[in-house]
């Protein structure tokens, strides 16, 4: 029970809510209930295209992968959300995750805020509504950039671009490299960019031989300067 209370307390520490006036934070905290908190095991699909649930969902712990599939069944990643991220659809706006699959990459804790609970808060507090609109704009810009890079770059460029995105979001700096702090196999990376494992493995070997990346069985580090030079 105490563990659940701690998780709910962290709801007010999500970046979206940082520095909001105390009355808004207090009302958000009062609306938080344990029944809206759920823990999901790794590789759980919580949304498929057409099954979107109304409301906003916050990632309290863990990671989620959002992806689409083409007519051949090949999947490509739209985004990855970690602690503090959110997704969902309500009457006022969409966070751009409609029509996607949502799957846990590891054990994940999600807090849901139903539509009928969130909408009154957005109408009551304009500052909160503006925070949500800003998040929507940022998400759309990021997705537009991803689509552009995935369309116009060759496979090598796609692999390096996606590794760089992951390193910025989940990376740890080490001696001029950024270590991607999530386990990542060649097959998982191939699924993220809509390629075959064999093609990704070949691209990874080339990047490794040139000193742009250092990879082991489930760990990848990218050389920050060399990556910036190639992607610029």
C-alpha positions in Angstrom: 0.0 0.0 0.0 2.8 2.4 0.9 4.5 1.7 -2.4 1.3 2.6 -4.3 1.1 5.9 -2.4 4.6 6.8 -3.4 3.8 6.1 -7.0 0.7 8.4 -6.8 2.8 11.1 -5.2 5.1 11.1 -8.2 2.2 12.0 -10.4 2.7 15.7 -9.4 6.4 15.5 -10.2 5.8 14.7 -13.9 7.5 17.3 -16.0 4.3 18.4 -17.6 3.0 19.6 -14.1 6.2 21.2 -12.9 5.8 24.7 -11.5 2.1 24.7 -11.9 0.3 26.8 -9.2 -0.5 25.0 -6.0 -4.3 24.9 -6.5 -3.9 23.0 -9.7 -1.4 20.6 -8.2 -3.6 20.1 -5.2 -6.6 19.2 -7.4 -4.6 16.8 -9.5 -3.4 15.1 -6.3 -6.9 14.8 -4.9 -8.1 13.3 -8.2 -5.4 10.6 -8.0 -6.7 7.2 -7.0 -5.1 3.8 -6.6 -7.7 2.2 -8.8 -6.4 4.1 -11.8 -2.8 2.8 -11.3 -1.9 -0.4 -13.2 1.4 -2.4 -13.4 1.9 -4.3 -16.7 4.5 -6.9 -17.5 7.0 -6.6 -20.3 5.7 -7.2 -23.9 2.1 -6.4 -23.0 0.1 -4.8 -25.9 -2.1 -2.2 -24.3 -3.5 -0.6 -27.4 -4.1 -1.6 -31.0 -5.3 0.6 -33.9 -9.0 1.2 -33.4 -9.0 0.2 -29.7 -7.9 3.6 -28.4 -9.4 4.4 -25.0 -10.5 8.0 -24.1 -8.4 9.7 -21.4 -4.7 10.5 -20.8 -2.2 7.9 -19.6 1.0 8.8 -17.7 4.0 6.5 -17.5 5.0 6.4 -13.9 7.8 3.9 -14.4 9.0 1.7 -17.3 9.0 2.3 -21.1 6.4 2.0 -23.8 7.0 1.5 -27.6 4.5 3.0 -30.1 4.6 1.5 -33.5 2.7 1.1 -36.7 2.7 -1.7 -39.3 2.6 -1.6 -43.1 0.6 -3.9 -45.4 3.4 -6.5 -45.3 3.3 -6.6 -41.5 6.6 -4.8 -41.0 6.5 -2.6 -38.0 8.3 0.8 -37.4 8.5 2.8 -34.3 6.7 6.1 -33.9 8.1 6.9 -30.5 9.2 5.5 -27.2 7.9 6.9 -23.9 9.7 6.6 -20.6 8.9 7.8 -17.0 7.0 11.1 -17.2 5.7 10.5 -20.7 2.0 10.6 -21.6 -0.4 9.5 -24.3 -4.1 9.4 -25.0 -7.1 10.9 -26.7 -9.7 13.2 -25.2 -12.3 15.5 -26.6 -10.1 18.6 -26.6 -7.0 17.1 -28.3 -5.0 14.1 -29.4 -1.5 13.3 -28.4 -0.8 11.8 -31.8 -0.9 8.1 -30.8 -4.2 7.2 -32.5 -3.8 4.4 -34.9 -0.7 2.9 -33.2 0.1 -0.2 -31.3 1.4 0.5 -27.7 3.5 -2.2 -26.1 5.5 -2.3 -22.9 9.3 -2.7 -23.3 9.7 -3.6 -19.7 7.5 -3.8 -16.6 5.6 -0.6 -16.7 3.4 1.4 -14.3 0.7 3.5 -15.9 -1.7 6.0 -14.3 -4.9 6.7 -16.2 -6.8 10.0 -16.0 -10.3 9.5 -17.5 -11.8 11.9 -20.0 -14.6 13.0 -17.6 -12.0 13.7 -14.9 -9.5 15.7 -17.1 -11.8 17.8 -19.2 -13.2 19.8 -16.3 -9.7 20.6 -15.1 -8.7 21.8 -18.6 -11.7 24.1 -18.8 -11.1 25.4 -15.2 -7.3 26.0 -15.5 -6.1 27.6 -18.7 -2.5 27.2 -17.7 -3.0 23.4 -17.5 -4.6 23.4 -21.0 -1.7 25.4 -22.4 0.7 22.8 -21.0 -1.1 20.1 -22.8 -1.2 22.0 -26.0 2.5 22.6 -25.8 3.1 18.9 -25.3 1.0 18.1 -28.3 2.9 20.6 -30.5 6.3 19.2 -29.3 5.1 15.6 -30.0 3.9 16.4 -33.5 7.2 18.2 -34.4 9.2 15.2 -33.2 7.1 12.8 -35.2 7.3 14.9 -38.3 11.1 15.0 -38.0 11.2 11.2 -37.5 9.0 10.6 -40.6 11.3 12.9 -42.7 14.5 11.2 -41.6 13.0 7.7 -42.1 11.9 8.6 -45.6 14.9 10.4 -47.0 17.9 8.6 -45.4 19.4 5.3 -46.5 19.5 2.4 -44.1 22.8 3.4 -42.5 21.4 6.9 -41.9 18.2 5.5 -40.5 20.1 3.2 -38.1 22.4 6.0 -36.9 19.6 8.6 -36.7 17.5 6.3 -34.5 20.4 5.3 -32.3 21.2 8.9 -31.8 17.6 9.7 -30.8 17.7 6.8 -28.3 21.0 8.0 -26.9 19.8 11.5 -26.4 16.6 10.3 -24.6 18.1 7.4 -22.7 21.8 7.9 -22.9 24.6 8.2 -20.4 27.8 10.2 -21.3 31.0 8.2 -21.1 34.3 9.5 -22.6 32.9 11.1 -25.7 30.3 8.4 -26.2 26.7 8.2 -25.2 25.7 4.8 -23.9 22.1 3.8 -24.7 20.8 2.8 -21.3 18.2 0.3 -22.5 18.8 -3.3 -23.7 18.7 -3.3 -27.5 19.1 -6.2 -29.9 19.6 -5.9 -33.6 16.2 -7.4 -34.1 14.6 -4.9 -31.8 16.3 -2.0 -33.7 15.2 -3.5 -37.0 11.6 -3.6 -35.8 11.9 0.1 -34.8 13.0 1.3 -38.2 11.1 -1.2 -40.4 14.1 -3.1 -41.7 15.4 -6.7 -41.6 17.7 -7.9 -38.8 20.4 -8.9 -41.4 20.4 -5.4 -43.0 20.6 -3.7 -39.6 23.4 -6.0 -38.5 25.5 -5.1 -41.6 24.9 -1.4 -41.0 25.9 -1.8 -37.4 29.1 -3.6 -38.4 30.1 -0.8 -40.8 29.4 1.9 -38.2 31.4 -0.1 -35.6 34.4 -0.6 -37.9 34.5 3.2 -38.4 34.5 3.9 -34.7 31.1 5.6 -34.8 29.5 3.1 -32.5 30.6 0.5 -30.0 28.2 -2.4 -29.6 28.1 -5.6 -27.5 25.4 -8.2 -27.1 22.7 -5.8 -25.8 24.6 -2.5 -25.3 25.3 0.2 -27.8 27.4 3.4 -27.4 27.6 6.1 -30.1 30.5 8.5 -30.6 28.9 11.9 -30.0 31.1 14.0 -32.4 31.3 11.5 -35.2 27.6 11.0 -35.1 26.9 14.7 -35.2 29.3 15.1 -38.2 27.6 12.3 -40.2 24.0 13.4 -39.4 24.6 17.1 -40.0 
